[in-house]
């Protein structure tokens, strides 16, 4: 992750929607609206002074054009966490919401927090395609699970037959996605090498390795604590005075936790370092679910270290 090294000359907040961009320049205190098109975005970027920092939020992909153009023109930008921006606004007691107010809020957020804001780095095209394919596969699997559950409900054979037809269609779509993913990884030496590293750990199967490639591409570039935190597996304390609260994992990327849960269950049972670690925790009095959570965190830490060491060796 990279950060702005010195105070930006100007901070611009941009609220993105499907058709338009609401733009607020904090230095000039100017608000404007431009179309969310290539020509309009290029014209907007051409008018930004050197040293500008642009803040925007993810909006279901409608920000992709803006992000790509900013990166292409070398403009520093940060894709803000929506929840953090909302918390920032609540600290001022603000409840109103419009595109103009959101753009201004993003500019204020960037002006105050610029030292802590990691700059947006465009993903490699293969990495972006892999992430999209894996996300689509997860959606299809969720639909298949829902239809499978519905097909088992008693009372109406017509509905059961309909569900089975949909399940068969979803199965074919999942197979198509799997073939696309396998071909994509086979065509990329970097992705194939990382997938092999991940799969070398007992308990981490091919599909889990692919899911980690898509959802946690930063593995190998982080510290052990950063890796655990980014994966949403860091235990956060809840202490106050003499009260010692139960530590819970929260934040991070929930899809990573979902992918690692089954890997931890398998790793706890098959011979290997994960099984030994799990057994030691249970023997020391840890609840099984707590031990599984610790195992999930252990997997991320191990894979981060293995990737860092082996990629560096190859380089």
N, C-alpha and C positions, 0 to 999 in steps of 0.2 A: 504494500500500500504506500502511496505517495501523498504528500501534503503540501500545501502552499507554504513556502519558506519565509515569505515576508507579507506584510499587510497588503491586501489587494488595492489597486488604485480605485476600483469601483466594484460594487457588488450588485448584481442584477438578479432579481427573483422572477421566475417565469412559471406561471400556472398553465399547465397544458390541458387542453381539451381536444376533442376530435377535430373540430373545425378551426379553432383559433388558439392563439397564445396571448395571455395577459402578461405584459412585461412591465416590471417596476424597477427603475434605476434609483438605488438608494442615494448615490452621490448627488444626482441632479434632482431627486424627488419628483421624477417624472413617471407617469403611468401611460401606457399605450397598449394597443391591441393589433396583432398582425395575424395573418392567415397561417395555418399550419401546413404550408406547402414549401417545397424545396426553394423556389425563387424568393418567397417572402422571408424564409429563415436565413438564406444567404445574405439578403439585403440587411436584415437585422444584425447579423454577425459583423458585417462590414462596417457598421456604425459603432461598434463597441470599442472603447479606448484600450490601448495596451495595458496588460496587467489586470484585466477584468476577471472576476470570479462569478460564474453563473450557477445559481441554485435552482433545481427543479425536482419534482417528485415523479415517481413511477405512476403511470396512468394506463395500465393495461396494454402497453405497447405504443400508444400514441406519442410517447416521448422519444421513440426510437430515431425518428428523422432529426429532431433537434440534437440529440446526443451524438449522432453520427456526424452531423455538420460541425458541431463544436469541436469534436475530436479531430476532424479533418483539417480544421483551421487553427489548431493548437490553442484553443481557448480553454483555460482551466474551468472545470465544472464539477459539481457534486450532485449526485442523485440522492436526495434526502430521504431518510426514513420517515414515512408519514406519521407514525406514532410519536416519534421524537418531536416533530414539528408541532403536532397537536398539543403535546405536553408543554412545549415552549409557549404556545399561545395561551393555554390555560393558566400558566403562571402569571399572566397579565390580566386574567379575568375576562378574556375576550370570548364571546360566544357567537358573534355574527360571522357569516360565511358568504363571500361572493368571490368570483374569480379575481377581481381587483384586490380585495383584502388578502386573499391567499398569496398573490404575487408579492404584495408588500410584506407579508409575514415571512415569506421565504427569503426576501432580501434582508430583513432584520435578523433572521436566524443566521444567515451567512455572515453578516457584519459582526455579530457577537461571537460566533463559534468557529470562525474560519480556521483557527489553529488546529482544531480537533477534527476537521472534516476531510475524510479521505477523498482524493480526487477520483472521478470516474475514469475507468480504463475500459475502452471497448473490447469486448470479448473476441477471441479468434473466431473466424467464421465457422470452422469445424466444431469448436467448442459450443458456439451458440446454437448450431444445428442439432448437436447432441443433446443439449439441454431441452430444446423444444421437443425432440422426439421422445425423450424420457418422460417429460411432463405429460405428453399426450398418452404415452403408455400407462402412466399412473391413473389418468382419467378413465381410460378404457377398462383398466382392472377394477376401478371402483364401480363402474357401471356393471361390469360382469358379476361382481360380488352381489350387488343389489338385485340384479335380475335372477341370480341363482337362489337367493333367499326368497324372492317372490315366487319362484317356480315350485318351492317346497311347501307353500301355504296350502292348506286343505280347502276343498270346497268347489273349485271351478277348473275342470280340465282344459277348457278353452284358453283360460289365462295362462295355465301352466305350459300349454303348447306354444302360445305366443312368446312366453319368456324363453323357452328353449330355442326358438327360432332366432331371437335377438342374441342369445348367448353364443350360438353358432356363428353369427355374423361378427360379434365382438371378438371371438376367438380368431377368426381369419384376419381381422384388422390388427390384432396384437401380433400375430405371426408376421404380417407385413412390416410392422414397426420394428420387430426384432431383427428381421433381415436387413432393414435399412441401417439400424444401429451397428450390427456386426460388420457390414460393409464399410461404414464410416470409420470405425475403429481400425479395421484392417488396412485402410488407406492412409492412416496417420501413424507414423512411427512413434510420435510422442504419446498419443492416446493408448496405443497398443502396449507400450512399455509401462505406462502407469497402471493400466488394467492388470498386467502380469504381476506387478509389484503388489497391488492390492489383493489379488487372488492368492498370493503366496502365503497369506496368513490364514491358518485353519479357522474355519467358520465363516469366512468371507467368500461367498460364491460369485460366479460370473455376473449375475444380475445385480447383486449388491455392489460389486466393483464398478459396474457401469453406472449405477445410480450415484455413486460417490464421485465418479468422473464428471457427471453432469451437475451435481448440486454442490460439490465442494472442490472446485478446481484449484483452490489456493493451497491444498495440501502440499507440503514440502517447502513452503515459503514462510511458514508461521512458526512461532514458538509453541511449546506444548500448551500453554495457557490460552494463547490466542486461538489455537485449533479447537480446544474444548469449548471455548466461549462462542466461536463462530458456529460450531455445530449445535449450540444450544444445550450443551452437556456439562456446563460448569455449575457446581452447586453454590447457590447464593445464600449467604447467612441472613437470618431474620432474628437478630438479637436486639434487646432493648433493656438497659439496666441489668438487673439480675436475671432477666428472662432469656433463656437460650432457646430460640425457636428451631423448628425442624427445617433443615436446609432443603431447598428445592431447586431443580433445574428449570430454567426458563430463559426466554430470549433466544437469540440465534436463529437458525433455520430449522423449523419444525420438520420439514421433509427429510432432513438428514437423520433426525432422531427416529423417524418412522422406518427408514431404510436400515438403520443399525440395530433396531430392536430384534429382528429375526436373526441377524448375524450374531448378536450376543447370545441368544438362546441356543443357537447351534454351537457356537464357540465354547459355551459352558459344558457341553456334553461330549464333544469330540476331543481326542487326545491332542495336547498342545499347550502352549503357554497360557492361552486364555482359560482353558479348563483348570489348570493349576492355580491360576490367580483367583478364579471364581470359588474353587474349593477352599482356598485359604480364607477368603472373606466370610464364607458361610461358617466355617469352623470357628472363626473369631466372633461369631454371634451376629453377623449382619443378616438382615432379612433377605430372602432370595431376590425380591424385586429391587432392593437397594444394591445387592451384589450385581444384578444384571445391569442396572444403571451405571455402576462403576465400570463394568465390563465394556459397555458402549463407549464410555470415555476413554478407556484403555485402548480400544481398537483405533480410535481417531489419533491418539497420541503415538501409537506404534506406527501406523501408516504414514503419519506426517514425518516421523523420523526416518523411516525406511525410504520414503520417496526423496526426502532431502539428501540423504547419504548416497543413494544409488544414482539419482539424477546427476548429482555433483560429480560422482565418480566417472560417469559416462562423459560428461562435459569436459 
